[in-house]
Amino acid sequence: MPEMREVLGVLLAGGQGERLWPLTRDRAKPAVPFGAVYRIIDVTLSNCLNSDLRRVFVLTQYKALSLNRHVRRGWSSLMGHGDFMEVLPPQMRVSTHWYQGTADAVYQNIYSIGSEASNYVFILSGDHIYKMNYRKMLDQHRDSGAEVTVATLEVDVADAARKFGVIETDQNWRIIGFEEKPAEPKASRIHPGKCNASMGVYIFNTQLLVPILIADAEDPSSSHDFGKDIIPKILGKNRVFAYNFRDENKKETSYWRDVGTIDAYYEANMDLVAVSPIFNLYDKTWPLHTWQQQYPPAKFVFADPERMGVALDSIVAGGSIVSGGRVKGSVLGYDVRVNSYCDVEDSIIFNHVNIGRHSRIRKAIIDRHVSLPEGTVIGYDAEADRRKYQITDEGVVVVVREESMLEEPE
């Protein structure tokens, strides 16, 4: 659409993902696998593509090798003439340090942004699971005469404390107050038990964004963050409005997940294996795109009552073989082998994993290239697991290889 040609997207994908450790030991947070065949970043990039936002800079920083490869292989081919999904690593053109915050990351790429003609710039995050039509947000931004628009969603007041930026609006949805992760969030003026939380999605008029970033970069007292610094500073000077999240997931309740912790990431994957999935991967009107390596179809053997290869309420990616084992309520990536007499339940298995015979795995995340010996038991004895692996507060066991594998394929 012509109006989307006026828009440039900037996707922040450089976070360390410390709370997702050890899954982020060898990869950037947005590159962590999701739903067997996707990466976390594919969700936001698919929102861009489905919204006709087709000029997007992806700002990377930490452990970005596999992320760079994924975007290059999977997304460049989807773009038409004049469109791009382009990875921008730190270039140190206007600074001599790594990105100091979300605003600083955009500021350090100000020359790249300025080289593309645009009237509006979307600031997006690469580590959330949701479906959103950015065109609708742009329509409101233009119709309201806003200079900045902040996407918001309603969150229970108790859940928002110390976790979200909380917004206060007037009757026209103009933002009149903004607090970053307050201990006592202000309730919504419409729904008292809820508050309006920032999604970390912003639209800026380009002519406003550039001078704001320059001024922030020159402020030694700033932490150079959109939520902490930029938005609060401009409320009294500029027209800043809120946009209520409109879900494209087509369910009774809106779906938005921050997968910033192991437990949240685990739950988001488990959402996918329900009979009627909470987050629908199968909606042809809002498809999720990705790059997929070529593998043969998944295979299930044997037709033997003593060791029948089955997968129930599960997602199984190509190249995987369930050979006489049983998989239930789980997500299996590419090239996974579940051998005879195994029982895998409520688990996430990354690519290239081999599970030896007679193993029992429950409520676990097994990272790529792990080979479990015969008779391995995980998820049944918390104390024994804790001596070998990392266990979350919710009891999810995370298993990774002992040595780093930076250069090996995902």
ChimeraX attribute file (.defattr): number of C-alpha atoms within 10 A of each C-alpha:
attribute: neighborCount
match mode: 1-to-1
recipient: residues
	/A:1	9
	/A:2	7
	/A:3	13
	/A:4	18
	/A:5	17
	/A:6	16
	/A:7	25
	/A:8	23
	/A:9	23
	/A:10	24
	/A:11	27
	/A:12	22
	/A:13	29
	/A:14	25
	/A:15	22
	/A:16	18
	/A:17	22
	/A:18	14
	/A:19	14
	/A:20	19
	/A:21	17
	/A:22	17
	/A:23	23
	/A:24	19
	/A:25	17
	/A:26	21
	/A:27	22
	/A:28	25
	/A:29	30
	/A:30	29
	/A:31	28
	/A:32	23
	/A:33	23
	/A:34	23
	/A:35	23
	/A:36	21
	/A:37	22
	/A:38	19
	/A:39	21
	/A:40	20
	/A:41	27
	/A:42	27
	/A:43	23
	/A:44	23
	/A:45	26
	/A:46	20
	/A:47	22
	/A:48	24
	/A:49	22
	/A:50	20
	/A:51	17
	/A:52	18
	/A:53	26
	/A:54	22
	/A:55	24
	/A:56	24
	/A:57	23
	/A:58	25
	/A:59	25
	/A:60	23
	/A:61	20
	/A:62	19
	/A:63	19
	/A:64	24
	/A:65	17
	/A:66	19
	/A:67	25
	/A:68	19
	/A:69	15
	/A:70	21
	/A:71	21
	/A:72	15
	/A:73	15
	/A:74	16
	/A:75	20
	/A:76	14
	/A:77	12
	/A:78	14
	/A:79	13
	/A:80	10
	/A:81	5
	/A:82	8
	/A:83	14
	/A:84	17
	/A:85	25
	/A:86	18
	/A:87	19
	/A:88	17
	/A:89	17
	/A:90	19
	/A:91	13
	/A:92	12
	/A:93	10
	/A:94	12
	/A:95	13
	/A:96	10
	/A:97	10
	/A:98	14
	/A:99	21
	/A:100	14
	/A:101	18
	/A:102	22
	/A:103	24
	/A:104	21
	/A:105	23
	/A:106	25
	/A:107	24
	/A:108	25
	/A:109	20
	/A:110	17
	/A:111	13
	/A:112	12
	/A:113	20
	/A:114	12
	/A:115	8
	/A:116	12
	/A:117	12
	/A:118	18
	/A:119	16
	/A:120	25
	/A:121	23
	/A:122	24
	/A:123	22
	/A:124	22
	/A:125	23
	/A:126	24
	/A:127	26
	/A:128	22
	/A:129	20
	/A:130	18
	/A:131	26
	/A:132	23
	/A:133	19
	/A:134	22
	/A:135	19
	/A:136	13
	/A:137	23
	/A:138	23
	/A:139	11
	/A:140	15
	/A:141	23
	/A:142	14
	/A:143	9
	/A:144	16
	/A:145	12
	/A:146	19
	/A:147	19
	/A:148	26
	/A:149	28
	/A:150	25
	/A:151	20
	/A:152	22
	/A:153	21
	/A:154	20
	/A:155	19
	/A:156	17
	/A:157	20
	/A:158	14
	/A:159	12
	/A:160	22
	/A:161	19
	/A:162	15
	/A:163	14
	/A:164	22
	/A:165	22
	/A:166	30
	/A:167	26
	/A:168	20
	/A:169	17
	/A:170	12
	/A:171	8
	/A:172	9
	/A:173	16
	/A:174	20
	/A:175	23
	/A:176	16
	/A:177	15
	/A:178	23
	/A:179	21
	/A:180	21
	/A:181	18
	/A:182	15
	/A:183	14
	/A:184	13
	/A:185	27
	/A:186	21
	/A:187	19
	/A:188	20
	/A:189	14
	/A:190	10
	/A:191	11
	/A:192	11
	/A:193	14
	/A:194	20
	/A:195	28
	/A:196	30
	/A:197	29
	/A:198	26
	/A:199	23
	/A:200	18
	/A:201	18
	/A:202	24
	/A:203	26
	/A:204	22
	/A:205	19
	/A:206	22
	/A:207	14
	/A:208	15
	/A:209	19
	/A:210	17
	/A:211	12
	/A:212	16
	/A:213	21
	/A:214	15
	/A:215	11
	/A:216	21
	/A:217	20
	/A:218	10
	/A:219	11
	/A:220	8
	/A:221	9
	/A:222	15
	/A:223	18
	/A:224	24
	/A:225	17
	/A:226	22
	/A:227	22
	/A:228	19
	/A:229	16
	/A:230	20
	/A:231	22
	/A:232	16
	/A:233	15
	/A:234	13
	/A:235	17
	/A:236	12
	/A:237	7
	/A:238	13
	/A:239	16
	/A:240	24
	/A:241	26
	/A:242	28
	/A:243	23
	/A:244	17
	/A:245	23
	/A:246	18
	/A:247	17
	/A:248	17
	/A:249	20
	/A:250	15
	/A:251	12
	/A:252	8
	/A:253	9
	/A:254	17
	/A:255	20
	/A:256	18
	/A:257	15
	/A:258	13
	/A:259	22
	/A:260	17
	/A:261	15
	/A:262	22
	/A:263	18
	/A:264	15
	/A:265	21
	/A:266	20
	/A:267	13
	/A:268	21
	/A:269	22
	/A:270	21
	/A:271	17
	/A:272	23
	/A:273	22
	/A:274	16
	/A:275	10
	/A:276	9
	/A:277	13
	/A:278	19
	/A:279	24
	/A:280	21
	/A:281	13
	/A:282	10
	/A:283	12
	/A:284	8
	/A:285	9
	/A:286	20
	/A:287	16
	/A:288	20
	/A:289	20
	/A:290	20
	/A:291	17
	/A:292	14
	/A:293	13
	/A:294	9
	/A:295	12
	/A:296	13
	/A:297	14
	/A:298	15
	/A:299	17
	/A:300	18
	/A:301	16
	/A:302	16
	/A:303	12
	/A:304	9
	/A:305	8
	/A:306	11
	/A:307	17
	/A:308	18
	/A:309	24
	/A:310	20
	/A:311	20
	/A:312	12
	/A:313	15
	/A:314	21
	/A:315	21
	/A:316	25
	/A:317	23
	/A:318	21
	/A:319	19
	/A:320	24
	/A:321	25
	/A:322	24
	/A:323	22
	/A:324	24
	/A:325	29
	/A:326	22
	/A:327	25
	/A:328	18
	/A:329	22
	/A:330	29
	/A:331	28
	/A:332	28
	/A:333	26
	/A:334	27
	/A:335	23
	/A:336	26
	/A:337	22
	/A:338	28
	/A:339	23
	/A:340	23
	/A:341	20
	/A:342	26
	/A:343	20
	/A:344	25
	/A:345	21
	/A:346	23
	/A:347	26
	/A:348	28
	/A:349	27
	/A:350	26
	/A:351	26
	/A:352	20
	/A:353	22
	/A:354	22
	/A:355	27
	/A:356	20
	/A:357	20
	/A:358	18
	/A:359	21
	/A:360	21
	/A:361	22
	/A:362	20
	/A:363	21
	/A:364	22
	/A:365	22
	/A:366	25
	/A:367	23
	/A:368	25
	/A:369	19
	/A:370	19
	/A:371	17
	/A:372	16
	/A:373	13
	/A:374	16
	/A:375	14
	/A:376	14
	/A:377	18
	/A:378	21
	/A:379	22
	/A:380	12
	/A:381	9
	/A:382	14
	/A:383	11
	/A:384	12
	/A:385	17
	/A:386	15
	/A:387	9
	/A:388	12
	/A:389	15
	/A:390	15
	/A:391	20
	/A:392	13
	/A:393	8
	/A:394	11
	/A:395	14
	/A:396	20
	/A:397	25
	/A:398	25
	/A:399	22
	/A:400	18
	/A:401	13
	/A:402	7
	/A:403	7
	/A:404	10
	/A:405	14
	/A:406	14
	/A:407	9
	/A:408	10
	/A:409	12
	/A:410	20
